[in-house]
Amino acid sequence: MNILQINERDVTGGAAWAAYRLHRDLNRRGHRSRMLVNRKLTSDLTVRPLVRNRAWDRADRAAGALLDRAGAQYAFYPSTFGIVRDPWFRDADVVQLHNTHGGYFTLTALPVLSRVRPIVWTLHDQWPMTGHIIYARDCERWRTGCGACPYLSEYAPLPLDTTAALWRFKRAVYWASRLELVSPSRWLAGLAGASPLLRRFRIHHIPYGVDLDTFSPGAQTEARSRLELPLDRRIVLFISELAEERKGFHLLAGALETIAPSPLLLLMTSGARDVGVEARAVPASDDERRVADAYKAADLVVVPSLADNFPNVVLEAMACGTPCVAFDTGGIGEAVRAGRTGFLVAPTDVRGLTNVVKAVLEDAALRRRLGHEARRVASAEYGLALQSERYLALYQAVRRSGRGAAELS
């Protein structure tokens, strides 16, 4: 099959890695997958920028600047309509959308694109069902039309409250579009099914997959030596941006301050800084084997997210046989099986997080048992091969149905 993937970037960030891993594995299997992105960060020749000339770029910038000031976020980028003339689009049997927010793609083009080629859209967050925000948290207005948004300054920020208008704009666009939706978590699939915007579409549950050869158990001492980490310390790993409040690093730091003897905090992030506890920073990397070494070097991975979907960090840690402790939010609890592959704590419960982290660090036999079961579950449920097979079955079904099969003149 010929599949065209569209995402804001090819690597860096959870959605990007999920998209790129799928793209790469489809090509390994003998299919032709190509990828259009706003920001190309790899040297992969099967990936290229969506905007290919200065005229499109200037038009996008002008339209975006004007509409952003009016709060009409992402409402019109001319280059998105030009996708129908792109050779990669014309060759595609199916078009796979990933994150469409980020100032490079307009939903306004969906009715046109979806009548020319079948479109499968993977939901990586709540943005497709809200007036602007990627995680609504305690706000339920997305169920009734948004407006009076309590989180205007959060990504994707707005200069004024146009969330009700943007919600209605999405409703109109979706009504005229033909889409198949995919959710990596049952949690997000449930929200999409409850959304007045999205519930008219079929929603498929396909969890993310990881390369079980790259992310696999290995000798902790060897991984620590490669990363130049001490061999005689308990190490807690955190992988995410420190400044992103919803990732909850401030709560993890508060928990670690009270644990004695103090574990070493290993950070893999692009924003390393003084964090108030003893820490060692390893720069964020697009080298998956180096990332896997960080999991192998750690005794425990902590995921203190306050809002999240189905983090790759959890699946990667499980595949490496490293137990996780996480806040029970979003779809995290679908992978972190309490008492089997790790432990879950009520969101914002710093005392509970402290107690669980301390207990796991003090019990080597418990860590071994959790890690063994985590690897078993990852191998059975979250392998990249299984994810690709599920997507291919969906692509084939969508293509057979003839949805979006109009011919280009």
Sequence and secondary structure as in RCSB ss.txt:
>XXXX:A:sequence
MNILQINERDVTGGAAWAAYRLHRDLNRRGHRSRMLVNRKLTSDLTVRPLVRNRAWDRADRAAGALLDRAGAQYA
FYPSTFGIVRDPWFRDADVVQLHNTHGGYFTLTALPVLSRVRPIVWTLHDQWPMTGHIIYARDCERWRTGCGACP
YLSEYAPLPLDTTAALWRFKRAVYWASRLELVSPSRWLAGLAGASPLLRRFRIHHIPYGVDLDTFSPGAQTEARS
RLELPLDRRIVLFISELAEERKGFHLLAGALETIAPSPLLLLMTSGARDVGVEARAVPASDDERRVADAYKAADL
VVVPSLADNFPNVVLEAMACGTPCVAFDTGGIGEAVRAGRTGFLVAPTDVRGLTNVVKAVLEDAALRRRLGHEAR
RVASAEYGLALQSERYLALYQAVRRSGRGAAELS
>XXXX:A:secstr
 EEEEEEEESSSSHHHHHHHHHHHHHHHTT EEEEEEEE  S  TTEEES  SHHHHHHHHHHHHHHHHTT TT 
  HHHHGGGG HHHHH SEEEE   TTTT  GGGHHHHHHHS EEEE  SSGGGSSS S  TT  GGGTT  S T
TTTSSS  SS  HHHHHHHHHHHHHT   EEEESSHHHHHHHHH TTTTTSEEEE    B TTTS    HHHHHH
HHT  SSS EEEEES TT GGG HHHHHHHHTT SS  EEEEEESS    SS EEEEE  S HHHHHHHHHH SE
EEE  SS SS HHHHHHHHTT  EEEE  TTGGGTS BTTTEEEE TT HHHHHHHHHHHHT HHHHHHHHHHHH
HHHHHH BHHHHHHHHHHHHHHHHHHTTT     
